[in-house]
Amino acid sequence: MTQDQDTPGQDGRQRPLPAGLHPDTLAVRVAIERSQYGENSEALYLTSGFVQPDSATSAERFASGQGYTYTRTSNPTVTAFENRLAAMEGAQAAIAAASGMGAVLLMIMGLLKAGDHVVLSRSMFGSTLNLFGKEFAKFGVETSFVSQTDVAEWRAAVKPNTRLLFAETPTNPLTEVCDIAALAEIAHAAGALLAVDNAFATPALQQPMRLGADVVMHSGTKYLDGQGRVMAGALCASAELVREKFAPVVRTAGMVLSPFNAWVVLKGLETLGVRMKAHCENALAVARWLEAQPQVARAYHPALPSHPQHALAMRQMSGGGGVVTFEVKGEGAEQLRRRAFHVIDSCQLLSIATNLGDTKTIVSHPATTSHGRLTEEQRLAAGVSQGVIRVAVGLEHPRDVIADLARGLARCGDIP
Ligand SMILES: *Cc1c(COP(=O)(O)O)cnc(C)c1O
Protein backbone atom coordinates (compact mmCIF):
# COMPACT_ATOMS: atom_id res chain seq x y z
CA MET A 1 0.00 0.00 0.00
CA THR A 2 1.51 3.36 -0.97
CA GLN A 3 1.52 6.30 1.40
CA ASP A 4 0.59 8.95 -1.08
CA GLN A 5 -2.93 8.10 -2.14
CA ASP A 6 -6.35 7.51 -0.70
CA THR A 7 -7.60 3.99 -1.35
CA PRO A 8 -10.93 3.79 -3.20
CA GLY A 9 -13.94 4.53 -1.02
CA GLN A 10 -17.58 3.79 -1.62
CA ASP A 11 -17.50 6.07 -4.63
CA GLY A 12 -14.71 3.97 -6.13
CA ARG A 13 -12.54 7.04 -6.72
CA GLN A 14 -8.85 6.79 -5.96
CA ARG A 15 -7.54 10.31 -5.43
CA PRO A 16 -3.82 10.93 -5.32
CA LEU A 17 -2.81 13.25 -2.46
CA PRO A 18 -1.49 16.61 -3.68
CA ALA A 19 2.32 16.91 -3.52
CA GLY A 20 4.18 18.97 -0.91
CA LEU A 21 1.66 18.71 1.92
CA HIS A 22 2.55 20.25 5.29
CA PRO A 23 3.27 17.73 8.08
CA ASP A 24 0.08 18.87 9.90
CA THR A 25 -1.90 17.90 6.81
CA LEU A 26 -0.06 14.58 6.41
CA ALA A 27 -0.92 13.76 10.03
CA VAL A 28 -4.62 13.89 9.14
CA ARG A 29 -4.70 12.76 5.52
CA VAL A 30 -1.91 10.33 4.71
CA ALA A 31 -2.13 6.51 4.74
CA ILE A 32 -5.88 6.09 4.75
CA GLU A 33 -6.87 2.55 3.76
CA ARG A 34 -10.56 3.11 3.13
CA SER A 35 -12.89 0.11 2.93
CA GLN A 36 -15.68 -0.38 0.40
CA TYR A 37 -17.97 1.53 2.80
CA GLY A 38 -16.11 4.81 2.37
CA GLU A 39 -15.78 5.61 6.08
CA ASN A 40 -14.21 9.04 6.71
CA SER A 41 -12.57 8.05 10.01
CA GLU A 42 -10.03 5.24 9.69
CA ALA A 43 -11.47 1.75 10.14
CA LEU A 44 -10.30 -0.57 12.91
CA TYR A 45 -9.54 -4.03 11.54
CA LEU A 46 -9.74 -6.01 14.76
CA THR A 47 -9.06 -9.44 13.28
CA SER A 48 -6.28 -11.95 13.75
CA GLY A 49 -6.71 -13.63 10.34
CA PHE A 50 -7.83 -12.73 6.81
CA VAL A 51 -10.02 -14.90 4.58
CA GLN A 52 -8.35 -15.87 1.30
CA PRO A 53 -10.30 -16.19 -1.97
CA ASP A 54 -8.67 -19.53 -2.86
CA SER A 55 -5.70 -21.76 -2.04
CA ALA A 56 -3.53 -20.48 -4.87
CA THR A 57 -3.90 -16.84 -3.74
CA SER A 58 -3.27 -17.90 -0.15
CA ALA A 59 -0.09 -19.74 -1.20
CA GLU A 60 1.05 -16.73 -3.22
CA ARG A 61 0.47 -14.31 -0.31
CA PHE A 62 2.28 -16.55 2.17
CA ALA A 63 5.23 -16.91 -0.18
CA SER A 64 5.54 -13.21 -1.08
CA GLY A 65 4.45 -11.61 2.20
CA GLN A 66 2.20 -9.35 0.10
CA GLY A 67 -1.47 -8.95 0.99
CA TYR A 68 -2.99 -9.70 4.38
CA THR A 69 -2.92 -13.20 5.85
CA TYR A 70 -2.36 -13.11 9.62
CA THR A 71 -2.05 -10.09 11.93
CA ARG A 72 1.37 -11.12 13.29
CA THR A 73 2.60 -10.57 9.69
CA SER A 74 0.55 -7.47 8.85
CA ASN A 75 -2.80 -5.80 9.45
CA PRO A 76 -4.36 -2.82 7.60
CA THR A 77 -4.80 -0.71 10.75
CA VAL A 78 -1.21 -1.34 11.83
CA THR A 79 -0.01 -0.58 8.28
CA ALA A 80 -1.93 2.72 8.33
CA PHE A 81 -0.21 3.72 11.60
CA GLU A 82 3.21 2.72 10.21
CA ASN A 83 2.75 4.64 6.97
CA ARG A 84 1.44 7.77 8.68
CA LEU A 85 4.27 7.83 11.23
CA ALA A 86 6.84 7.28 8.46
CA ALA A 87 5.41 10.21 6.48
CA MET A 88 5.54 12.45 9.57
CA GLU A 89 9.17 11.48 10.33
CA GLY A 90 10.25 11.93 6.71
CA ALA A 91 11.18 8.23 6.58
CA GLN A 92 10.60 5.78 3.74
CA ALA A 93 9.01 3.22 6.03
CA ALA A 94 8.12 2.32 9.60
CA ILE A 95 7.36 -0.84 11.52
CA ALA A 96 5.23 -1.01 14.64
CA ALA A 97 5.97 -2.88 17.87
CA ALA A 98 3.98 -3.68 20.99
CA SER A 99 5.70 -0.98 23.08
CA GLY A 100 8.65 1.38 22.97
CA MET A 101 10.85 -1.27 24.57
CA GLY A 102 9.49 -3.82 22.07
CA ALA A 103 10.80 -1.47 19.36
CA VAL A 104 14.26 -1.33 21.00
CA LEU A 105 14.27 -5.14 21.23
CA LEU A 106 13.31 -5.32 17.55
CA MET A 107 16.15 -2.96 16.65
CA ILE A 108 18.71 -5.03 18.57
CA MET A 109 17.50 -8.32 17.09
CA GLY A 110 17.36 -6.87 13.58
CA LEU A 111 20.72 -5.11 13.51
CA LEU A 112 23.10 -6.81 15.95
CA LYS A 113 24.74 -10.14 16.60
CA ALA A 114 27.23 -11.53 19.13
CA GLY A 115 30.55 -9.70 18.90
CA ASP A 116 29.02 -6.41 17.76
CA HIS A 117 29.61 -3.19 19.69
CA VAL A 118 27.16 -0.38 20.45
CA VAL A 119 27.71 3.16 21.80
CA LEU A 120 24.93 4.49 24.02
CA SER A 121 24.40 7.70 25.92
CA ARG A 122 24.66 7.18 29.68
CA SER A 123 21.49 9.27 30.09
CA MET A 124 19.20 7.02 28.04
CA PHE A 125 15.89 5.67 29.30
CA GLY A 126 16.56 3.23 32.18
CA SER A 127 15.05 0.15 30.53
CA THR A 128 17.09 0.83 27.38
CA LEU A 129 20.29 0.92 29.47
CA ASN A 130 19.33 -2.39 31.08
CA LEU A 131 18.32 -4.08 27.84
CA PHE A 132 21.75 -3.36 26.33
CA GLY A 133 23.94 -3.43 29.44
CA LYS A 134 22.40 -6.54 31.07
CA GLU A 135 20.11 -8.59 28.83
CA PHE A 136 22.06 -8.35 25.58
CA ALA A 137 25.46 -8.47 27.27
CA LYS A 138 24.44 -12.11 27.93
CA PHE A 139 24.23 -12.68 24.16
CA GLY A 140 27.63 -11.12 23.47
CA VAL A 141 26.56 -7.64 22.36
CA GLU A 142 29.05 -5.23 23.87
CA THR A 143 28.00 -1.70 24.91
CA SER A 144 29.99 1.45 25.79
CA PHE A 145 28.21 4.19 27.73
CA VAL A 146 29.23 7.79 27.03
CA SER A 147 28.29 11.34 27.95
CA GLN A 148 25.04 12.58 26.40
CA THR A 149 26.51 15.94 25.45
CA ASP A 150 30.25 15.36 24.81
CA VAL A 151 30.65 14.58 21.08
CA ALA A 152 34.37 13.78 21.56
CA GLU A 153 33.47 10.98 23.99
CA TRP A 154 31.16 9.39 21.37
CA ARG A 155 33.92 9.58 18.75
CA ALA A 156 36.50 8.07 21.10
CA ALA A 157 34.21 5.15 21.99
CA VAL A 158 33.88 3.91 18.40
CA LYS A 159 35.72 0.63 17.68
CA PRO A 160 36.19 -1.51 14.54
CA ASN A 161 33.20 -3.68 15.53
CA THR A 162 30.88 -0.73 16.32
CA ARG A 163 27.62 -1.25 14.43
CA LEU A 164 25.27 1.20 16.15
CA LEU A 165 25.22 4.54 17.99
CA PHE A 166 21.97 5.06 19.91
CA ALA A 167 20.97 8.41 21.41
CA GLU A 168 17.90 9.95 22.96
CA THR A 169 17.24 13.68 22.91
CA PRO A 170 16.03 15.39 25.01
CA THR A 171 16.64 12.91 27.84
CA ASN A 172 14.63 11.91 30.86
CA PRO A 173 14.51 13.63 33.32
CA LEU A 174 17.09 16.43 32.85
CA THR A 175 16.19 17.21 29.19
CA GLU A 176 19.85 17.04 28.07
CA VAL A 177 20.19 17.54 24.32
CA CYS A 178 22.71 15.85 22.01
CA ASP A 179 23.78 16.93 18.53
CA ILE A 180 22.09 14.50 16.12
CA ALA A 181 23.93 15.69 12.98
CA ALA A 182 27.34 15.38 14.70
CA LEU A 183 26.56 11.86 15.94
CA ALA A 184 25.33 10.83 12.46
CA GLU A 185 28.67 11.93 11.03
CA ILE A 186 30.61 9.88 13.59
CA ALA A 187 28.43 6.82 12.98
CA HIS A 188 28.69 6.99 9.20
CA ALA A 189 32.45 7.58 9.21
CA ALA A 190 32.71 4.30 11.17
CA GLY A 191 30.35 2.42 8.85
CA ALA A 192 27.80 2.24 11.68
CA LEU A 193 24.17 3.38 11.97
CA LEU A 194 22.74 6.13 14.17
CA ALA A 195 19.44 5.44 15.92
CA VAL A 196 17.56 8.15 17.82
CA ASP A 197 14.82 7.65 20.42
CA ASN A 198 12.42 10.46 19.47
CA ALA A 199 9.81 9.81 22.18
CA PHE A 200 10.34 13.14 24.00
CA ALA A 201 10.38 15.45 20.97
CA THR A 202 8.12 13.58 18.49
CA PRO A 203 8.20 14.34 14.75
CA ALA A 204 6.17 17.48 15.49
CA LEU A 205 9.29 19.07 17.06
CA GLN A 206 12.24 17.13 15.64
CA GLN A 207 12.81 14.86 12.65
CA PRO A 208 16.10 12.99 13.26
CA MET A 209 16.17 11.35 9.82
CA ARG A 210 16.46 14.81 8.24
CA LEU A 211 19.54 15.37 10.45
CA GLY A 212 21.18 12.12 9.30
CA ALA A 213 19.79 9.46 11.65
CA ASP A 214 19.23 6.03 10.10
CA VAL A 215 16.64 4.72 12.53
CA VAL A 216 14.10 6.63 14.64
CA MET A 217 12.65 4.73 17.59
CA HIS A 218 9.36 5.65 19.24
CA SER A 219 7.44 4.91 22.34
CA GLY A 220 3.94 5.50 21.00
CA THR A 221 2.78 5.20 24.61
CA LYS A 222 3.83 8.80 25.22
CA TYR A 223 2.91 11.78 23.01
CA LEU A 224 1.83 9.82 19.90
CA ASP A 225 -1.16 8.42 21.79
CA GLY A 226 -1.15 11.57 23.89
CA GLN A 227 -3.96 10.57 26.22
CA GLY A 228 -2.33 7.83 28.27
CA ARG A 229 -4.46 4.98 26.93
CA VAL A 230 -2.32 2.35 25.21
CA MET A 231 1.22 0.96 24.87
CA ALA A 232 2.79 1.20 21.42
CA GLY A 233 6.18 1.45 19.76
CA ALA A 234 7.74 1.80 16.32
CA LEU A 235 10.93 2.06 14.30
CA CYS A 236 11.21 4.38 11.28
CA ALA A 237 13.95 3.66 8.73
CA SER A 238 14.68 3.09 5.05
CA ALA A 239 12.32 0.74 3.19
CA GLU A 240 15.25 -1.67 2.83
CA LEU A 241 16.05 -1.82 6.57
CA VAL A 242 12.37 -2.32 7.41
CA ARG A 243 11.89 -5.02 4.77
CA GLU A 244 15.19 -6.87 5.20
CA LYS A 245 16.10 -6.43 8.87
CA PHE A 246 13.00 -5.60 10.95
CA ALA A 247 9.89 -7.14 9.32
CA PRO A 248 11.28 -10.71 9.42
CA VAL A 249 11.99 -10.33 13.17
CA VAL A 250 8.50 -9.05 14.03
CA ARG A 251 6.95 -11.83 11.98
CA THR A 252 8.90 -14.53 13.81
CA ALA A 253 9.46 -13.03 17.27
CA GLY A 254 5.94 -11.60 17.55
CA MET A 255 6.36 -8.24 19.31
CA VAL A 256 3.47 -7.00 17.14
CA LEU A 257 1.31 -3.99 17.88
CA SER A 258 -2.34 -4.85 18.50
CA PRO A 259 -4.63 -3.40 15.77
CA PHE A 260 -6.70 -1.74 18.49
CA ASN A 261 -3.66 0.03 19.95
CA ALA A 262 -2.51 0.92 16.42
CA TRP A 263 -5.87 2.55 15.76
CA VAL A 264 -5.72 4.59 18.98
CA VAL A 265 -2.23 5.84 18.17
CA LEU A 266 -3.10 6.42 14.49
CA LYS A 267 -5.90 8.76 15.59
CA GLY A 268 -3.55 10.31 18.16
CA LEU A 269 -1.16 11.30 15.35
CA GLU A 270 -3.88 13.52 13.86
CA THR A 271 -3.75 15.90 16.83
CA LEU A 272 -0.01 15.57 17.59
CA GLY A 273 0.92 18.96 16.09
CA VAL A 274 -1.59 21.02 18.05
CA ARG A 275 -1.02 19.04 21.23
CA MET A 276 2.76 19.45 21.07
CA LYS A 277 2.40 23.20 20.58
CA ALA A 278 0.26 23.38 23.72
CA HIS A 279 2.56 21.02 25.71
CA CYS A 280 5.57 23.20 24.78
CA GLU A 281 3.86 26.48 25.68
CA ASN A 282 2.49 25.16 28.97
CA ALA A 283 5.80 23.56 29.94
CA LEU A 284 7.75 26.73 29.21
CA ALA A 285 5.32 28.79 31.32
CA VAL A 286 5.78 26.34 34.22
CA ALA A 287 9.58 26.28 33.72
CA ARG A 288 9.86 30.08 33.74
CA TRP A 289 7.83 30.28 36.93
CA LEU A 290 9.81 27.51 38.63
CA GLU A 291 13.12 29.13 37.73
CA ALA A 292 12.05 32.30 39.53
CA GLN A 293 11.07 30.59 42.81
CA PRO A 294 13.46 31.08 45.77
CA GLN A 295 12.99 27.43 46.90
CA VAL A 296 14.13 26.08 43.50
CA ALA A 297 17.85 25.46 42.95
CA ARG A 298 17.43 25.04 39.20
CA ALA A 299 14.89 24.28 36.51
CA TYR A 300 15.57 22.36 33.30
CA HIS A 301 13.72 22.92 30.02
CA PRO A 302 15.40 23.19 26.58
CA ALA A 303 13.57 26.46 25.76
CA LEU A 304 14.95 28.23 28.87
CA PRO A 305 17.99 30.37 27.93
CA SER A 306 19.71 28.97 31.08
CA HIS A 307 19.56 25.40 29.66
CA PRO A 308 23.15 24.18 28.96
CA GLN A 309 22.30 23.13 25.35
CA HIS A 310 19.72 25.86 24.69
CA ALA A 311 21.25 27.06 21.39
CA LEU A 312 21.60 23.53 20.01
CA ALA A 313 18.07 22.64 21.12
CA MET A 314 16.58 25.66 19.40
CA ARG A 315 18.46 24.78 16.20
CA GLN A 316 17.53 21.12 16.25
CA MET A 317 13.97 21.30 17.61
CA SER A 318 11.02 23.57 16.93
CA GLY A 319 9.98 23.70 20.61
CA GLY A 320 11.37 22.66 23.98
CA GLY A 321 8.93 19.79 24.63
CA GLY A 322 6.52 19.08 27.44
CA VAL A 323 8.82 17.93 30.24
CA VAL A 324 10.14 20.29 32.93
CA THR A 325 12.43 19.10 35.70
CA PHE A 326 13.52 21.05 38.75
CA GLU A 327 15.50 20.64 41.92
CA VAL A 328 14.38 21.98 45.30
CA LYS A 329 16.99 23.59 47.54
CA GLY A 330 18.19 21.68 50.60
CA GLU A 331 21.11 20.03 52.37
CA GLY A 332 21.86 16.32 52.05
CA ALA A 333 19.89 13.43 50.55
CA GLU A 334 17.41 13.01 53.44
CA GLN A 335 16.32 16.63 53.59
CA LEU A 336 16.14 16.90 49.80
CA ARG A 337 13.91 13.84 49.62
CA ARG A 338 11.59 15.09 52.40
CA ARG A 339 11.24 18.43 50.62
CA ALA A 340 10.64 16.87 47.19
CA PHE A 341 8.04 14.47 48.64
CA HIS A 342 6.35 17.43 50.36
CA VAL A 343 6.04 19.35 47.08
CA ILE A 344 4.69 16.28 45.25
CA ASP A 345 2.30 15.23 48.02
CA SER A 346 0.90 18.76 48.36
CA CYS A 347 -0.45 18.62 44.79
CA GLN A 348 -4.22 18.35 44.58
CA LEU A 349 -4.46 18.31 40.79
CA LEU A 350 -1.34 16.70 39.29
CA SER A 351 -1.16 12.90 39.02
CA ILE A 352 1.61 11.03 40.82
CA ALA A 353 2.20 8.44 38.11
CA THR A 354 4.67 6.81 35.75
CA ASN A 355 4.17 8.01 32.20
CA LEU A 356 4.47 11.24 30.26
CA GLY A 357 2.92 12.76 27.18
CA ASP A 358 -0.56 12.61 28.66
CA THR A 359 -3.19 15.38 28.66
CA LYS A 360 -2.99 15.12 32.47
CA THR A 361 0.12 16.63 34.06
CA ILE A 362 2.17 13.93 35.77
CA VAL A 363 4.58 14.65 38.62
CA SER A 364 7.24 12.14 39.61
CA HIS A 365 10.30 11.70 41.81
CA PRO A 366 12.98 10.17 39.53
CA ALA A 367 15.39 9.23 42.38
CA THR A 368 12.87 6.73 43.83
CA THR A 369 11.15 5.66 40.59
CA SER A 370 12.88 5.68 37.17
CA HIS A 371 16.33 5.99 38.79
CA GLY A 372 15.45 4.03 41.97
CA ARG A 373 17.67 1.05 41.22
CA LEU A 374 20.86 3.09 40.89
CA THR A 375 23.18 3.78 43.83
CA GLU A 376 23.06 7.30 45.29
CA GLU A 377 26.51 7.90 43.76
CA GLN A 378 25.32 6.86 40.27
CA ARG A 379 22.25 9.06 40.69
CA LEU A 380 24.35 12.09 41.61
CA ALA A 381 26.62 11.43 38.61
CA ALA A 382 23.47 11.47 36.44
CA GLY A 383 22.36 14.74 38.07
CA VAL A 384 19.33 13.11 39.68
CA SER A 385 19.55 14.05 43.35
CA GLN A 386 16.78 13.32 45.88
CA GLY A 387 15.59 16.90 45.38
CA VAL A 388 14.78 16.47 41.67
CA ILE A 389 11.13 16.51 40.58
CA ARG A 390 9.94 15.84 37.03
CA VAL A 391 6.78 17.45 35.72
CA ALA A 392 5.42 16.10 32.42
CA VAL A 393 3.20 19.08 31.71
CA GLY A 394 -0.20 18.21 30.24
CA LEU A 395 -2.96 20.25 28.67
CA GLU A 396 -4.53 21.80 31.78
CA HIS A 397 -4.24 25.59 31.94
CA PRO A 398 -0.63 26.30 33.07
CA ARG A 399 -1.96 28.69 35.75
CA ASP A 400 -3.55 25.72 37.53
CA VAL A 401 -0.42 23.55 37.20
CA ILE A 402 1.67 26.38 38.68
CA ALA A 403 -0.81 26.88 41.54
CA ASP A 404 -0.61 23.15 42.35
CA LEU A 405 3.20 23.19 42.51
CA ALA A 406 3.11 26.44 44.54
CA ARG A 407 1.11 24.69 47.30
CA GLY A 408 4.07 22.54 48.34
CA LEU A 409 6.86 24.93 47.37
CA ALA A 410 5.54 27.71 49.61
CA ARG A 411 6.49 25.88 52.85
CA CYS A 412 9.21 23.68 51.38
CA GLY A 413 12.08 25.65 52.96
CA ASP A 414 10.69 25.06 56.49
CA ILE A 415 11.01 21.29 56.19
CA PRO A 416 14.03 20.09 58.17
C1 LIG B 1 8.67 5.43 27.79
C2 LIG B 1 9.91 5.51 27.04
C3 LIG B 1 10.46 4.37 26.43
C4 LIG B 1 9.84 3.00 26.54
O1 LIG B 1 8.57 2.95 25.93
P1 LIG B 1 7.42 1.97 26.43
O2 LIG B 1 6.32 2.25 25.46
O3 LIG B 1 7.11 2.31 27.85
O4 LIG B 1 7.94 0.58 26.31
C5 LIG B 1 11.65 4.52 25.73
N1 LIG B 1 12.25 5.72 25.63
C6 LIG B 1 11.74 6.83 26.19
C7 LIG B 1 12.47 8.12 26.04
C8 LIG B 1 10.58 6.76 26.92
O5 LIG B 1 10.10 7.87 27.50
The ligand as an SDF file (V2000), in Angstrom:
LIG
                    3D

 15 15  0  0  0  0  0  0  0  0999 V2000
    8.6710    5.4280   27.7900 C   0  0  0  0  0  0  0  0  0  0  0  0
    9.9120    5.5110   27.0400 C   0  0  0  0  0  0  0  0  0  0  0  0
   10.4640    4.3710   26.4290 C   0  0  0  0  0  0  0  0  0  0  0  0
    9.8400    3.0030   26.5410 C   0  0  0  0  0  0  0  0  0  0  0  0
    8.5750    2.9470   25.9300 O   0  0  0  0  0  0  0  0  0  0  0  0
    7.4190    1.9650   26.4310 P   0  0  0  0  0  0  0  0  0  0  0  0
    6.3190    2.2470   25.4620 O   0  0  0  0  0  0  0  0  0  0  0  0
    7.1140    2.3090   27.8520 O   0  0  0  0  0  0  0  0  0  0  0  0
    7.9370    0.5830   26.3060 O   0  0  0  0  0  0  0  0  0  0  0  0
   11.6480    4.5230   25.7270 C   0  0  0  0  0  0  0  0  0  0  0  0
   12.2520    5.7250   25.6290 N   0  0  0  0  0  0  0  0  0  0  0  0
   11.7440    6.8340   26.1890 C   0  0  0  0  0  0  0  0  0  0  0  0
   12.4670    8.1200   26.0410 C   0  0  0  0  0  0  0  0  0  0  0  0
   10.5750    6.7640   26.9220 C   0  0  0  0  0  0  0  0  0  0  0  0
   10.0960    7.8730   27.5020 O   0  0  0  0  0  0  0  0  0  0  0  0
  1  2  1  0
  2  3  1  0
  2 14  2  0
  3  4  1  0
  3 10  2  0
  4  5  1  0
  5  6  1  0
  6  7  2  0
  6  8  1  0
  6  9  1  0
 10 11  1  0
 11 12  2  0
 12 13  1  0
 12 14  1  0
 14 15  1  0
M  END
$$$$
